[in-house]
Amino acid sequence: GFGYNPKLWSEWIAERKATAILPVQAVYENALRHEVSVFFITSRLESQRAATEKNLRTVGYDVWTKAFFRPDTDEQPTKQASNMMAGSSTAQMHMATKMRS
């Protein structure tokens, strides 16, 4: 069976090879067209921010208001992290209801 392995997970993040999921990218692009602020929420650790943000830009997510990461002291693996290792998305996008000014 599949299990969460923190070492492999960190190595995979450092590779910055996650791909964009087309429906999420469509929502992202629609949000930008309508001047809606975009936020990313991820189960990744704060220390993985640089690699994650570079990966996001590489796959076409160039603009966002803020990205939220887990504190480095949070060592609990999450179901979301396990799903991502199995090939799911890098980060989930949530849009704010407040329009950009």
Phi, psi and omega in degrees: 000172180268138176222157179283127178236106185304323181294312179295322179299312180297320178296319180296318179298316182298333178291337179054047182248010178295145181253158177282146174266124188306314179298324178292319179295324178296318177296317178302310182295322177295319178299315180296319179299328182260014177056042176264133178293137182250135177234141173252136176236124184226157176275001179289157181279155178306323180293348179260007183303309185301312180295319181295313181294324176295318178297317178302315179296321181300323183266009171110002177265088187268337186231129171204158182280316181198150173240136182251129180237159174287149175295149180300337180283349179276101184261008181280119174294150181243159176300322180299317180297318179297318178296322180294320179297332180278002175114010179280192186288160177290314184210153176264140181258133175234136181257140177282152178279343179282129178283146175294146179266000000 
